[in-house]
Amino acid sequence: MTEKMKRTEELALTELGTLEKPETVADLVRRMLQMIGEDPDRDGLRHTPERFEKALRFLTSGYQQDPEKLLNGAMFSVCYDQMVLVKDIEIYSLCEHHLMPFFGK
C-alpha cells in the first residue's frame, strides 16, 4: 500500500470518527457482483474483487507518477531536422468512459 493510499485511509477513519475499516474497492466489486446476480463466493469469482482492485490500482498508477522523475532528464536539445522513430513502445491505460483496459505497442 502506498503512502498516499495509507493517508487516504487514515483521513477516512478520521472523518468517520471511528476505527472501523473503510470500505475497499474489493468490497464494492463484491457488492457489484451480487447486484448483477452473481455469487462472489463461488469458485470462479472468489478472489475476483481483490484481483480487480489490484488491476485497477496498477492501470491508474501513472496518475501518481512524477513525469520529470520518470523521464530522468531524457530531453535533449540537438540541431537535427530529421524525424526520429522509436518502435515497439508498450502502452497500457484505462478507458475512463468504460473502465476497460487497453494496451498495445
Secondary structure as UniProt FT lines:
FT   HELIX           3..16
FT   HELIX           25..35
FT   TURN            36..37
FT   TURN            40..41
FT   HELIX           43..45
FT   TURN            46..47
FT   HELIX           48..59
FT   HELIX           61..64
FT   HELIX           67..71
FT   TURN            72..73
FT   STRAND          91..95
FT   TURN            96..99
FT   STRAND          100..104
//
